Amino acid sequence: MKLFIKKIQIPLSIIVGAYVAYWLITNPFESYTLPIIIMWLPDIIGWNAFFIFLGVLACLITLGLCSSFSEEDKT
């Protein structure tokens, strides 16, 4: 199972990131509640770029999870 996850971690993370960005861009809500720390970001770079940024973030999180699952135990 670890070998399977290790082989699909990069394609899976790209697919997850692309799907998140695509879904957020094509299915907009009426309003978004954002934390105060990042509330200014969509105003500066635009909503589509912000959604692509979230897709890249989802891609990196998926890659990290897959790589942590596929690590060998050193004990």
C-alpha positions as CSV (number, residue, x, y, z in Angstrom):
1,M,0.0,0.0,0.0
2,K,2.9,2.4,0.8
3,L,4.4,1.8,-2.6
4,F,1.1,2.5,-4.3
5,I,0.7,5.8,-2.4
6,K,4.3,6.7,-3.2
7,K,3.7,6.2,-6.9
8,I,0.5,8.2,-7.1
9,Q,1.3,11.0,-4.7
10,I,2.3,13.6,-7.4
11,P,-0.5,12.9,-9.9
12,L,-3.0,12.7,-7.0
13,S,-1.9,16.0,-5.6
14,I,-2.0,17.7,-9.0
15,I,-5.6,16.4,-9.6
16,V,-6.7,17.5,-6.2
17,G,-5.3,21.0,-6.6
18,A,-6.7,21.4,-10.1
19,Y,-10.1,20.2,-8.9
20,V,-10.2,22.6,-6.0
21,A,-9.3,25.6,-8.1
22,Y,-11.7,24.6,-10.8
23,W,-14.6,24.0,-8.4
24,L,-14.0,27.3,-6.6
25,I,-13.8,29.3,-9.8
26,T,-16.9,27.7,-11.5
27,N,-19.2,27.5,-8.5
28,P,-19.0,30.9,-6.7
29,F,-21.0,31.5,-3.6
30,E,-22.8,34.8,-2.9
31,S,-20.3,35.8,-0.3
32,Y,-17.2,34.3,1.4
33,T,-16.3,34.7,5.0
34,L,-12.5,35.1,5.3
35,P,-10.3,35.5,8.3
36,I,-9.1,39.1,8.9
37,I,-5.5,38.0,8.3
38,I,-6.2,37.1,4.6
39,M,-9.2,39.4,3.9
40,W,-7.0,41.8,1.9
41,L,-5.6,39.1,-0.4
42,P,-8.5,38.7,-2.9
43,D,-8.7,42.5,-3.2
44,I,-5.1,42.7,-4.3
45,I,-4.7,39.6,-6.6
46,G,-8.3,39.0,-7.6
47,W,-10.7,36.2,-6.8
48,N,-9.6,33.9,-9.5
49,A,-5.9,34.1,-8.6
50,F,-7.0,33.6,-4.9
51,F,-8.8,30.4,-5.8
52,I,-5.8,29.2,-7.8
53,F,-3.7,29.9,-4.7
54,L,-6.1,27.8,-2.7
55,G,-5.8,25.0,-5.3
56,V,-2.0,25.1,-5.0
57,L,-2.3,25.0,-1.2
58,A,-4.6,22.0,-1.5
59,C,-2.1,20.4,-3.8
60,L,0.8,20.9,-1.3
61,I,-1.3,19.6,1.6
62,T,-2.2,16.5,-0.4
63,L,1.4,15.9,-1.4
64,G,2.5,16.2,2.2
65,L,-0.2,13.8,3.4
66,C,0.7,11.2,0.8
67,S,4.4,11.5,1.5
68,S,3.9,11.1,5.2
69,F,1.8,8.0,4.6
70,S,4.4,6.5,2.3
71,E,7.4,7.0,4.6
72,E,9.2,4.0,5.8
73,D,9.5,3.4,9.5
74,K,13.2,3.7,10.6
75,T,12.7,1.6,13.8
